[in-house]
Amino acid sequence: MVLTKNNAINQQAVGVMDSGVGGISVLKHIHALLPFEDLIYFADSKYAPYGSKTPEEITARCMAIADFLIEKNVKALVVACNTATAAAIDALRDNYAPPDFNFIIIGMEPALKPAAEASANGIIGVLATVGTLKSAQFAALLESYGRNVKVVTQGCEGLVECIERGKLDAPNTKALIRQYIAPLLAEGADTIVLGCTHYPFVAHIIREVVGLESNFKPISLIDTGLAVAKQLKRQLLEKGLLSIGMQPASIQFYSNSTNQQAGAVVEQLWGMPADVVLIDTV
């Protein structure tokens, strides 16, 4: 069922969720592409990272956050987390977006297809959480797009936690990146997939490390934030749900973080003052 234009529905916000603050990298792309869409972001920082949790635990968290955002009358839900998408996207769609229901749910996945197309030497590195790399979804991606290229994967334990604390340029963060990049460079990767939405926030460090330690030409970094924003726009258009307002959008942040600096970290990553509400009920 496709709705005709309905002012009330069109003006509802888009909900965006992640295991923590990493999905703000996707939120930036959405806001840039759809500047008149109100946005509500939920950072599940209290339970980050998802990479070490079971699919059942991740699905339970996603359901709780989806309930919270739907209570805010969102018209679409973007799961801005590779690990959450792998574990919970089917359950979310079954529960909240059956075929006859006009509600949009968009997930994301590591960008193996564009990486395979971009690679000159056919060697791709993937930085991701352990949960993403172990998922059936990632295995399916490898089967579909990894046949004619060599894919070198690297789980990045501890990196999400550094970014959650806003320690983007800290020595420990740089040391972890150097540790995780080394095996990819050793295999000759000329393209690196940022398989977690947190990682674009340390892309400058990754480029620095690659430049210091690689003898190859500049290496391409690929993330899926823009592709997700474009997919959201397409689906909003198809369902007639694009905002018809011309006023600057409102962006509301919620976080269940126990870190007293959580609001400051959100503002650091968002790049401007942010309306951040700390809650402990979700």
Backbone as CSV, one residue per row, in Angstrom:
resi,resn,N_x,N_y,N_z,CA_x,CA_y,CA_z,C_x,C_y,C_z
1,MET,0.848,-1.194,0.000,0.000,0.000,0.000,0.881,1.240,0.000
2,VAL,0.623,2.181,-0.920,1.369,3.436,-0.974,0.438,4.568,-0.607
3,LEU,0.790,5.329,0.383,-0.041,6.445,0.802,0.081,7.603,-0.165
4,THR,-1.006,8.316,-0.370,-0.920,9.601,-1.049,-0.387,10.610,-0.053
5,LYS,-0.011,11.768,-0.551,0.605,12.758,0.320,-0.322,13.110,1.483
6,ASN,0.198,12.993,2.676,-0.549,13.300,3.891,0.330,14.185,4.756
7,ASN,-0.115,15.416,4.960,0.729,16.386,5.651,1.213,15.878,6.993
8,ALA,0.320,15.252,7.767,0.689,14.815,9.110,1.786,13.768,9.056
9,ILE,1.633,12.797,8.154,2.631,11.737,8.054,3.930,12.276,7.468
10,ASN,3.809,13.122,6.428,5.017,13.657,5.802,5.889,14.409,6.786
11,GLN,5.276,15.074,7.732,6.040,15.908,8.652,6.545,15.140,9.868
12,GLN,6.261,13.852,9.940,6.832,13.050,11.016,8.331,12.880,10.787
13,ALA,9.046,12.620,11.863,10.504,12.522,11.799,10.952,11.169,11.271
14,VAL,12.212,11.114,10.899,12.895,9.859,10.580,13.700,9.448,11.808
15,GLY,13.542,8.210,12.241,14.301,7.706,13.364,15.576,7.017,12.895
16,VAL,16.659,7.267,13.598,17.951,6.644,13.276,18.504,6.050,14.569
17,MET,18.950,4.806,14.516,19.439,4.146,15.720,20.788,3.480,15.462
18,ASP,21.582,3.387,16.521,22.865,2.690,16.448,23.214,2.167,17.825
19,SER,24.208,1.285,17.865,24.694,0.764,19.138,25.308,1.855,19.990
20,GLY,25.623,2.981,19.394,26.199,4.107,20.128,26.190,5.343,19.257
21,VAL,27.300,6.059,19.247,27.360,7.325,18.522,27.845,7.168,17.090
22,GLY,28.260,5.972,16.694,28.810,5.786,15.359,27.845,6.146,14.250
23,GLY,26.564,5.856,14.443,25.569,6.142,13.420,25.405,7.616,13.115
24,ILE,26.013,8.484,13.927,25.990,9.916,13.607,26.679,10.154,12.267
25,SER,27.626,9.275,11.894,28.257,9.410,10.576,27.227,9.231,9.466
26,VAL,26.261,8.344,9.660,25.178,8.150,8.700,24.185,9.311,8.793
27,LEU,23.897,9.745,10.008,22.971,10.857,10.223,23.432,12.097,9.461
28,LYS,24.722,12.339,9.424,25.243,13.500,8.694,24.893,13.415,7.212
29,HIS,25.047,12.232,6.632,24.699,12.067,5.218,23.196,12.274,4.999
30,ILE,22.386,11.740,5.907,20.936,11.900,5.775,20.557,13.368,5.847
31,HIS,21.107,14.079,6.818,20.767,15.496,6.981,21.231,16.322,5.782
32,ALA,22.398,15.998,5.233,22.899,16.733,4.072,22.033,16.495,2.842
33,LEU,21.565,15.257,2.661,20.767,14.916,1.484,19.306,15.320,1.646
34,LEU,18.800,15.291,2.895,17.383,15.574,3.173,17.297,16.654,4.255
35,PRO,17.656,17.883,3.922,17.798,18.923,4.946,16.489,19.353,5.609
36,PHE,15.357,18.980,5.029,14.078,19.381,5.613,13.392,18.255,6.387
37,GLU,14.080,17.130,6.538,13.532,16.014,7.309,13.945,16.140,8.774
38,ASP,12.946,16.171,9.668,13.251,16.111,11.096,13.838,14.739,11.418
39,LEU,14.825,14.718,12.297,15.529,13.481,12.615,15.569,13.254,14.118
40,ILE,15.386,11.994,14.517,15.538,11.602,15.920,16.571,10.486,15.962
41,TYR,17.623,10.700,16.710,18.719,9.731,16.782,18.775,9.124,18.172
42,PHE,18.925,7.790,18.212,19.070,7.103,19.499,20.400,6.370,19.538
43,ALA,21.234,6.723,20.523,22.520,6.069,20.736,22.391,5.096,21.901
44,ASP,22.544,3.818,21.611,22.420,2.786,22.643,23.775,2.548,23.324
45,SER,24.394,3.648,23.730,25.776,3.601,24.214,25.947,2.784,25.485
46,LYS,24.895,2.701,26.280,24.978,1.917,27.513,25.287,0.456,27.213
47,TYR,24.866,-0.013,26.037,25.035,-1.424,25.686,26.070,-1.630,24.571
48,ALA,26.779,-0.576,24.200,27.818,-0.695,23.179,29.060,-1.355,23.780
49,PRO,29.804,-2.076,22.940,29.543,-2.349,21.521,28.654,-3.570,21.341
50,TYR,28.004,-3.660,20.181,27.176,-4.821,19.873,27.999,-6.002,19.385
51,GLY,29.213,-5.750,18.922,30.000,-6.793,18.282,30.257,-8.015,19.143
52,SER,30.250,-7.836,20.461,30.520,-8.957,21.369,29.256,-9.605,21.904
53,LYS,28.081,-9.135,21.465,26.817,-9.651,21.973,26.239,-10.714,21.031
54,THR,25.341,-11.532,21.576,24.691,-12.556,20.764,23.626,-11.907,19.875
55,PRO,23.252,-12.560,18.767,22.178,-12.030,17.927,20.884,-11.807,18.708
56,GLU,20.608,-12.672,19.663,19.380,-12.526,20.460,19.437,-11.269,21.326
57,GLU,20.589,-11.011,21.912,20.744,-9.802,22.737,20.625,-8.548,21.879
58,ILE,21.230,-8.558,20.716,21.169,-7.400,19.828,19.741,-7.164,19.356
59,THR,19.051,-8.237,19.002,17.663,-8.095,18.544,16.782,-7.504,19.642
60,ALA,16.980,-7.943,20.868,16.196,-7.401,21.986,16.439,-5.910,22.150
61,ARG,17.689,-5.479,22.031,17.998,-4.047,22.125,17.346,-3.280,20.975
62,CYS,17.440,-3.813,19.773,16.861,-3.133,18.614,15.351,-2.984,18.748
63,MET,14.703,-4.017,19.274,13.255,-3.948,19.471,12.893,-2.867,20.478
64,ALA,13.648,-2.789,21.561,13.373,-1.782,22.585,13.533,-0.371,22.020
65,ILE,14.581,-0.169,21.229,14.810,1.158,20.651,13.763,1.477,19.595
66,ALA,13.410,0.488,18.782,12.367,0.706,17.772,11.055,1.103,18.441
67,ASP,10.692,0.431,19.541,9.478,0.796,20.269,9.542,2.259,20.715
68,PHE,10.695,2.662,21.244,10.873,4.042,21.720,10.695,5.031,20.572
69,LEU,11.325,4.762,19.436,11.253,5.700,18.315,9.868,5.722,17.685
70,ILE,9.218,4.568,17.607,7.874,4.532,17.042,6.898,5.284,17.928
71,GLU,7.127,5.268,19.240,6.310,6.082,20.140,6.483,7.570,19.862
72,LYS,7.596,7.928,19.223,7.835,9.317,18.825,7.227,9.620,17.457
73,ASN,6.474,8.658,16.915,5.768,8.809,15.638,6.697,8.986,14.444
74,VAL,7.808,8.253,14.423,8.665,8.326,13.249,7.987,7.620,12.081
75,LYS,8.297,8.082,10.875,7.725,7.482,9.661,8.679,6.491,9.003
76,ALA,9.911,6.485,9.485,10.924,5.577,8.941,11.949,5.295,10.030
77,LEU,12.594,4.137,9.913,13.621,3.745,10.871,14.862,3.328,10.103
78,VAL,15.974,3.992,10.393,17.262,3.637,9.786,18.107,2.955,10.853
79,VAL,18.481,1.719,10.597,19.349,0.970,11.508,20.785,1.253,11.069
80,ALA,21.378,2.283,11.660,22.686,2.781,11.221,23.807,2.018,11.906
81,CYS,23.752,0.702,11.794,24.707,-0.167,12.465,24.788,-1.475,11.691
82,ASN,25.983,-1.829,11.222,26.144,-3.061,10.463,25.823,-4.291,11.301
83,THR,26.298,-4.312,12.541,26.082,-5.482,13.392,24.607,-5.646,13.729
84,ALA,23.923,-4.550,14.034,22.494,-4.612,14.338,21.693,-5.038,13.119
85,THR,22.065,-4.539,11.951,21.381,-4.944,10.729,21.509,-6.452,10.518
86,ALA,22.726,-6.960,10.670,22.953,-8.390,10.457,22.132,-9.242,11.410
87,ALA,22.015,-8.787,12.655,21.348,-9.602,13.674,19.841,-9.431,13.685
88,ALA,19.355,-8.223,13.387,17.970,-7.907,13.756,17.096,-7.351,12.646
89,ILE,17.622,-7.077,11.459,16.802,-6.374,10.466,15.574,-7.184,10.062
90,ASP,15.714,-8.506,9.934,14.548,-9.316,9.544,13.475,-9.280,10.620
91,ALA,13.875,-9.388,11.877,12.910,-9.347,12.970,12.234,-7.986,13.044
92,LEU,12.992,-6.919,12.827,12.410,-5.567,12.844,11.375,-5.420,11.734
93,ARG,11.701,-5.896,10.554,10.747,-5.773,9.444,9.516,-6.640,9.673
94,ASP,9.701,-7.827,10.211,8.555,-8.690,10.503,7.618,-8.047,11.518
95,ASN,8.189,-7.359,12.509,7.386,-6.793,13.583,6.791,-5.431,13.247
96,TYR,7.532,-4.625,12.508,7.124,-3.222,12.347,6.820,-2.824,10.910
97,ALA,7.185,-3.642,9.933,6.968,-3.235,8.541,6.521,-4.398,7.672
98,PRO,5.395,-5.030,8.017,4.869,-6.068,7.123,4.510,-5.449,5.774
99,PRO,4.341,-6.272,4.737,4.166,-5.746,3.376,3.029,-4.747,3.209
100,ASP,1.974,-4.874,3.993,0.822,-3.988,3.810,0.866,-2.769,4.732
101,PHE,2.032,-2.512,5.352,2.143,-1.410,6.307,3.107,-0.381,5.750
102,ASN,2.688,0.881,5.754,3.449,1.951,5.113,4.507,2.514,6.065
103,PHE,5.472,1.685,6.403,6.540,2.113,7.299,7.863,1.635,6.715
104,ILE,8.859,2.504,6.728,10.141,2.220,6.079,11.170,1.778,7.117
105,ILE,11.851,0.679,6.844,12.979,0.253,7.670,14.162,-0.007,6.750
106,ILE,15.259,0.677,7.023,16.453,0.564,6.193,17.628,0.145,7.065
107,GLY,18.347,-0.862,6.616,19.554,-1.289,7.308,20.780,-0.958,6.485
108,MET,21.916,-1.487,6.922,23.141,-1.253,6.169,24.049,-2.468,6.275
109,GLU,25.000,-2.520,5.363,25.910,-3.653,5.330,27.254,-3.186,4.791
110,PRO,28.334,-3.899,5.117,29.645,-3.514,4.593,29.642,-3.443,3.069
111,ALA,30.310,-2.431,2.544,30.208,-2.102,1.115,31.142,-2.944,0.262
112,LEU,30.934,-4.253,0.228,31.808,-5.121,-0.550,31.628,-4.917,-2.058
113,LYS,30.405,-4.683,-2.491,30.184,-4.517,-3.929,30.909,-3.295,-4.468
114,PRO,30.700,-2.086,-3.896,31.449,-0.933,-4.421,32.956,-1.060,-4.223
115,ALA,33.369,-1.752,-3.165,34.802,-1.958,-2.954,35.386,-2.830,-4.061
116,ALA,34.672,-3.892,-4.420,35.137,-4.764,-5.498,35.232,-4.009,-6.812
117,GLU,34.297,-3.093,-7.024,34.309,-2.299,-8.256,35.433,-1.264,-8.241
118,ALA,35.785,-0.764,-7.042,36.790,0.293,-6.941,38.214,-0.241,-6.936
119,SER,38.399,-1.479,-6.505,39.751,-2.020,-6.337,40.442,-2.228,-7.679
120,ALA,41.679,-1.759,-7.758,42.460,-1.937,-8.986,43.159,-3.289,-9.016
121,ASN,43.582,-3.769,-7.841,44.334,-5.022,-7.817,43.524,-6.214,-7.310
122,GLY,42.244,-5.965,-6.978,41.375,-7.069,-6.566,41.616,-7.570,-5.164
123,ILE,42.257,-6.728,-4.312,42.478,-7.106,-2.915,41.797,-6.080,-2.023
124,ILE,40.825,-6.538,-1.257,39.991,-5.655,-0.433,40.195,-5.985,1.035
125,GLY,40.381,-4.956,1.837,40.422,-5.132,3.280,39.108,-4.702,3.896
126,VAL,38.674,-5.383,4.928,37.430,-5.041,5.619,37.724,-4.876,7.108
127,LEU,37.473,-3.681,7.626,37.533,-3.424,9.064,36.111,-3.473,9.601
128,ALA,35.854,-4.291,10.606,34.493,-4.426,11.121,34.541,-4.990,12.529
129,THR,33.384,-5.028,13.166,33.296,-5.685,14.467,33.284,-7.194,14.252
130,VAL,33.637,-7.913,15.282,33.625,-9.379,15.194,32.220,-9.884,14.895
131,GLY,31.213,-9.236,15.492,29.833,-9.651,15.265,29.433,-9.548,13.811
132,THR,29.835,-8.473,13.146,29.526,-8.316,11.723,30.226,-9.383,10.894
133,LEU,31.503,-9.617,11.173,32.267,-10.569,10.372,31.770,-11.993,10.536
134,LYS,31.183,-12.324,11.697,30.681,-13.669,11.944,29.254,-13.875,11.451
135,SER,28.614,-12.821,10.978,27.184,-12.911,10.671,26.929,-13.644,9.361
136,ALA,25.734,-14.195,9.262,25.308,-14.848,8.026,25.198,-13.837,6.901
137,GLN,24.820,-12.610,7.251,24.695,-11.558,6.239,26.044,-11.293,5.570
138,PHE,27.106,-11.223,6.373,28.428,-10.972,5.797,28.869,-12.158,4.951
139,ALA,28.569,-13.355,5.409,28.903,-14.540,4.622,28.202,-14.500,3.269
140,ALA,26.952,-14.035,3.247,26.214,-13.927,1.989,26.832,-12.872,1.082
141,LEU,27.296,-11.759,1.675,27.960,-10.728,0.885,29.233,-11.268,0.242
142,LEU,29.998,-12.022,1.017,31.216,-12.627,0.476,30.895,-13.553,-0.686
143,GLU,29.827,-14.317,-0.524,29.426,-15.249,-1.576,29.024,-14.494,-2.842
144,SER,28.351,-13.359,-2.665,27.842,-12.603,-3.814,28.918,-11.774,-4.499
145,TYR,29.762,-11.106,-3.704,30.661,-10.106,-4.281,32.146,-10.413,-4.079
146,GLY,32.452,-11.489,-3.363,33.845,-11.774,-3.078,34.454,-12.859,-3.940
147,ARG,33.750,-13.300,-4.958,34.237,-14.426,-5.751,35.446,-14.063,-6.613
148,ASN,35.443,-12.854,-7.140,36.500,-12.466,-8.071,37.520,-11.530,-7.454
149,VAL,37.468,-11.375,-6.148,38.440,-10.544,-5.441,38.915,-11.295,-4.200
150,LYS,40.029,-10.861,-3.669,40.512,-11.397,-2.411,40.055,-10.458,-1.300
151,VAL,39.369,-10.991,-0.302,38.849,-10.185,0.805,39.595,-10.565,2.078
152,VAL,40.236,-9.577,2.669,40.978,-9.769,3.917,40.201,-9.068,5.029
153,THR,39.746,-9.817,6.023,38.923,-9.232,7.081,39.731,-9.022,8.355
154,GLN,39.311,-8.006,9.103,39.980,-7.707,10.361,38.967,-7.230,11.392
155,GLY,38.764,-8.010,12.444,37.941,-7.565,13.560,38.697,-6.518,14.364
156,CYS,37.977,-5.528,14.842,38.624,-4.376,15.476,38.172,-4.219,16.926
157,GLU,38.501,-5.171,17.742,38.107,-5.137,19.148,38.683,-3.897,19.842
158,GLY,37.836,-3.172,20.547,38.273,-2.026,21.328,38.172,-0.692,20.615
159,LEU,38.051,-0.695,19.291,38.047,0.570,18.558,36.745,1.342,18.759
160,VAL,35.624,0.635,18.767,34.345,1.305,19.008,34.351,2.013,20.360
161,GLU,34.897,1.354,21.363,34.921,1.950,22.702,35.711,3.260,22.718
162,CYS,36.813,3.318,21.990,37.595,4.559,21.918,36.770,5.684,21.311
163,ILE,36.045,5.376,20.251,35.246,6.392,19.569,34.062,6.806,20.436
164,GLU,33.462,5.853,21.153,32.360,6.179,22.058,32.788,7.199,23.113
165,ARG,34.054,7.156,23.512,34.559,8.103,24.508,35.049,9.402,23.877
166,GLY,34.964,9.496,22.560,35.418,10.698,21.878,36.926,10.802,21.753
167,LYS,37.630,9.695,21.977,39.099,9.696,21.945,39.587,9.383,20.529
168,LEU,39.267,10.253,19.603,39.561,9.977,18.203,41.049,10.017,17.904
169,ASP,41.752,10.921,18.528,43.171,11.121,18.227,44.077,10.652,19.356
170,ALA,43.545,9.894,20.281,44.334,9.434,21.422,45.381,8.410,20.972
171,PRO,46.502,8.342,21.674,47.545,7.371,21.315,47.033,5.942,21.245
172,ASN,46.146,5.547,22.170,45.636,4.176,22.162,44.799,3.908,20.915
173,THR,44.010,4.909,20.495,43.207,4.768,19.282,44.111,4.573,18.072
174,LYS,45.152,5.389,17.984,46.088,5.277,16.860,46.809,3.927,16.872
175,ALA,47.150,3.462,18.064,47.837,2.173,18.171,46.946,1.029,17.692
176,LEU,45.659,1.081,18.068,44.727,0.048,17.620,44.575,0.074,16.107
177,ILE,44.440,1.255,15.544,44.281,1.371,14.093,45.518,0.835,13.383
178,ARG,46.690,1.195,13.890,47.928,0.693,13.280,47.971,-0.842,13.346
179,GLN,47.539,-1.385,14.477,47.519,-2.841,14.646,46.568,-3.506,13.652
180,TYR,45.396,-2.908,13.447,44.387,-3.539,12.607,44.619,-3.303,11.119
181,ILE,45.283,-2.208,10.775,45.554,-1.920,9.373,46.693,-2.786,8.846
182,ALA,47.653,-3.103,9.711,48.869,-3.797,9.273,48.601,-5.075,8.475
183,PRO,47.708,-5.967,8.941,47.471,-7.194,8.162,46.870,-6.919,6.778
184,LEU,46.074,-5.879,6.667,45.463,-5.552,5.374,46.522,-5.062,4.390
185,LEU,47.419,-4.207,4.891,48.489,-3.703,4.039,49.454,-4.827,3.657
186,ALA,49.694,-5.722,4.596,50.607,-6.834,4.328,50.089,-7.718,3.199
187,GLU,48.757,-7.796,3.062,48.155,-8.597,1.996,48.015,-7.816,0.696
188,GLY,48.357,-6.513,0.734,48.318,-5.707,-0.483,47.001,-5.049,-0.794
189,ALA,46.104,-4.925,0.181,44.792,-4.306,-0.068,44.957,-2.877,-0.579
190,ASP,44.250,-2.553,-1.648,44.266,-1.177,-2.156,42.947,-0.457,-1.885
191,THR,42.007,-1.176,-1.268,40.694,-0.623,-0.925,40.307,-1.181,0.433
192,ILE,39.868,-0.295,1.324,39.491,-0.720,2.672,38.054,-0.312,2.956
193,VAL,37.252,-1.286,3.330,35.849,-1.048,3.676,35.756,-0.729,5.165
194,LEU,35.122,0.386,5.480,34.849,0.743,6.868,33.527,0.087,7.237
195,GLY,33.616,-1.110,7.821,32.437,-1.934,8.040,31.719,-1.691,9.350
196,CYS,31.913,-0.532,9.935,31.213,-0.117,11.150,31.004,1.374,11.055
197,THR,29.824,1.851,11.443,29.528,3.274,11.294,30.364,4.163,12.202
198,HIS,30.998,3.581,13.226,31.909,4.364,14.062,33.187,4.755,13.313
199,TYR,33.629,3.901,12.395,34.971,4.045,11.835,35.184,5.285,10.969
200,PRO,34.169,5.822,10.271,34.428,7.059,9.524,34.963,8.202,10.390
201,PHE,34.680,8.167,11.689,35.170,9.234,12.556,36.671,9.147,12.809
202,VAL,37.282,8.025,12.474,38.743,7.915,12.584,39.360,7.673,11.209
203,ALA,38.643,8.037,10.151,39.164,7.853,8.797,40.447,8.651,8.605
204,HIS,40.537,9.821,9.234,41.752,10.626,9.081,42.957,9.916,9.688
205,ILE,42.734,9.175,10.777,43.818,8.410,11.387,44.184,7.220,10.497
206,ILE,43.170,6.574,9.939,43.428,5.446,9.046,44.260,5.903,7.852
207,ARG,43.891,7.049,7.275,44.660,7.565,6.128,46.089,7.904,6.542
208,GLU,46.243,8.459,7.734,47.575,8.782,8.232,48.412,7.508,8.370
209,VAL,47.838,6.482,8.980,48.558,5.229,9.181,48.899,4.585,7.842
210,VAL,47.943,4.579,6.924,48.174,4.001,5.604,49.303,4.747,4.897
211,GLY,49.278,6.074,5.004,50.313,6.867,4.356,51.689,6.614,4.933
212,LEU,51.757,6.351,6.224,53.041,6.102,6.880,53.575,4.708,6.601
213,GLU,52.650,3.745,6.446,53.079,2.358,6.444,52.889,1.628,5.115
214,SER,52.278,2.283,4.140,52.036,1.613,2.870,53.004,2.093,1.805
215,ASN,53.497,1.171,1.012,54.337,1.507,-0.132,53.532,1.557,-1.423
216,PHE,52.218,1.400,-1.278,51.369,1.378,-2.453,50.816,2.775,-2.738
217,LYS,50.055,2.868,-3.803,49.384,4.133,-4.108,48.347,4.410,-3.021
218,PRO,47.838,5.644,-2.953,46.832,5.951,-1.930,45.687,4.939,-1.935
219,ILE,45.301,4.545,-0.741,44.295,3.501,-0.595,42.912,4.121,-0.422
220,SER,41.931,3.561,-1.104,40.561,4.068,-1.028,39.872,3.537,0.221
221,LEU,39.155,4.432,0.916,38.317,4.041,2.049,36.861,4.141,1.623
222,ILE,36.097,3.122,1.952,34.699,3.072,1.508,33.789,2.822,2.689
223,ASP,32.777,3.683,2.835,31.721,3.433,3.812,30.383,3.600,3.120
224,THR,29.311,3.229,3.803,27.999,3.165,3.145,27.028,4.245,3.598
225,GLY,27.515,5.240,4.327,26.610,6.254,4.856,25.816,6.974,3.785
226,LEU,26.479,7.414,2.716,25.776,8.127,1.650,24.803,7.212,0.929
227,ALA,25.197,5.975,0.696,24.298,5.034,0.016,23.027,4.800,0.832
228,VAL,23.157,4.739,2.148,21.987,4.560,3.006,21.079,5.785,2.919
229,ALA,21.677,6.976,2.934,20.882,8.208,2.814,20.135,8.243,1.488
230,LYS,20.780,7.828,0.415,20.123,7.814,-0.901,18.990,6.793,-0.940
231,GLN,19.197,5.645,-0.304,18.139,4.636,-0.250,16.951,5.145,0.557
232,LEU,17.215,5.837,1.648,16.131,6.437,2.432,15.343,7.423,1.580
233,LYS,16.035,8.281,0.856,15.349,9.256,0.013,14.491,8.563,-1.037
234,ARG,15.028,7.515,-1.672,14.257,6.788,-2.685,12.973,6.217,-2.106
235,GLN,13.078,5.611,-0.926,11.889,4.993,-0.347,10.875,6.028,0.138
236,LEU,11.357,7.131,0.670,10.430,8.200,1.056,9.697,8.745,-0.167
237,LEU,10.396,8.879,-1.274,9.764,9.341,-2.509,8.732,8.339,-3.007
238,GLU,9.116,7.061,-3.014,8.216,6.025,-3.518,6.924,5.955,-2.717
239,LYS,7.004,6.172,-1.419,5.831,6.080,-0.554,5.142,7.430,-0.345
240,GLY,5.640,8.456,-1.004,5.040,9.784,-0.861,5.204,10.372,0.520
241,LEU,6.320,10.060,1.185,6.511,10.467,2.573,7.590,11.529,2.774
242,LEU,8.137,12.057,1.691,9.123,13.119,1.856,8.500,14.321,2.546
243,SER,9.251,14.978,3.377,8.765,16.188,4.034,8.392,17.238,2.997
244,ILE,7.277,17.889,3.210,6.859,18.955,2.295,7.129,20.323,2.902
245,GLY,7.751,20.340,4.068,8.091,21.598,4.704,9.352,22.193,4.124
246,MET,9.535,23.477,4.327,10.733,24.171,3.863,11.465,24.832,5.018
247,GLN,11.103,24.448,6.239,11.772,24.983,7.408,12.981,24.108,7.749
248,PRO,14.022,24.707,8.323,15.176,23.899,8.740,14.735,22.763,9.651
249,ALA,15.306,21.600,9.431,14.908,20.419,10.188,15.364,20.504,11.635
250,SER,14.636,19.824,12.505,15.068,19.665,13.891,15.765,18.320,14.028
251,ILE,16.823,18.291,14.812,17.556,17.041,15.067,17.625,16.839,16.564
252,GLN,17.004,15.755,17.024,16.952,15.442,18.448,17.781,14.196,18.714
253,PHE,18.667,14.277,19.700,19.497,13.143,20.077,19.051,12.587,21.426
254,TYR,18.993,11.260,21.511,18.771,10.575,22.779,19.926,9.609,23.003
255,SER,20.351,9.478,24.238,21.409,8.532,24.580,21.148,7.962,25.964
256,ASN,21.421,6.663,26.116,21.317,6.046,27.440,22.700,5.833,28.051
257,SER,23.687,6.568,27.550,25.054,6.444,28.041,25.146,6.807,29.516
258,THR,26.019,6.120,30.217,26.293,6.458,31.617,27.501,7.386,31.734
259,ASN,28.090,7.733,30.618,29.231,8.652,30.587,28.735,10.079,30.763
260,GLN,29.238,10.783,31.754,28.801,12.154,32.004,29.144,13.085,30.833
261,GLN,30.095,12.673,30.004,30.491,13.485,28.852,29.767,13.059,27.571
262,ALA,28.706,12.287,27.717,28.024,11.758,26.529,27.536,12.864,25.606
263,GLY,26.964,13.900,26.184,26.478,15.012,25.360,27.603,15.691,24.614
264,ALA,28.726,15.849,25.273,29.880,16.481,24.633,30.410,15.626,23.488
265,VAL,30.390,14.294,23.655,30.854,13.404,22.594,29.927,13.503,21.387
266,VAL,28.621,13.527,21.620,27.661,13.686,20.519,27.955,14.974,19.763
267,GLU,28.146,16.077,20.483,28.424,17.357,19.826,29.753,17.310,19.077
268,GLN,30.733,16.644,19.644,32.036,16.506,18.984,31.879,15.812,17.631
269,LEU,31.123,14.720,17.593,30.972,13.961,16.364,29.987,14.612,15.398
270,TRP,28.966,15.253,15.927,27.996,15.948,15.076,28.620,17.200,14.461
271,GLY,29.553,17.804,15.180,30.285,18.953,14.656,29.650,20.287,14.918
272,MET,28.632,20.308,15.766,27.946,21.567,16.113,27.122,21.318,17.373
273,PRO,26.617,22.385,17.997,25.786,22.177,19.183,24.631,21.231,18.883
274,ALA,24.308,20.388,19.853,23.277,19.371,19.646,22.354,19.315,20.849
275,ASP,21.082,19.031,20.576,20.089,18.842,21.626,20.130,17.376,22.035
276,VAL,20.782,17.092,23.163,21.000,15.725,23.598,20.237,15.474,24.896
277,VAL,19.379,14.458,24.886,18.622,14.066,26.073,19.182,12.740,26.558
278,LEU,19.631,12.704,27.799,20.118,11.464,28.408,18.968,10.774,29.121
279,ILE,18.740,9.508,28.782,17.633,8.771,29.389,18.153,7.417,29.886
280,ASP,17.472,6.850,30.841,17.884,5.544,31.368,16.747,4.548,31.382
281,THR,15.703,4.835,30.599,14.513,3.982,30.607,14.428,3.077,29.401
282,VAL,15.393,3.123,28.489,15.347,2.284,27.285,16.545,1.348,27.303
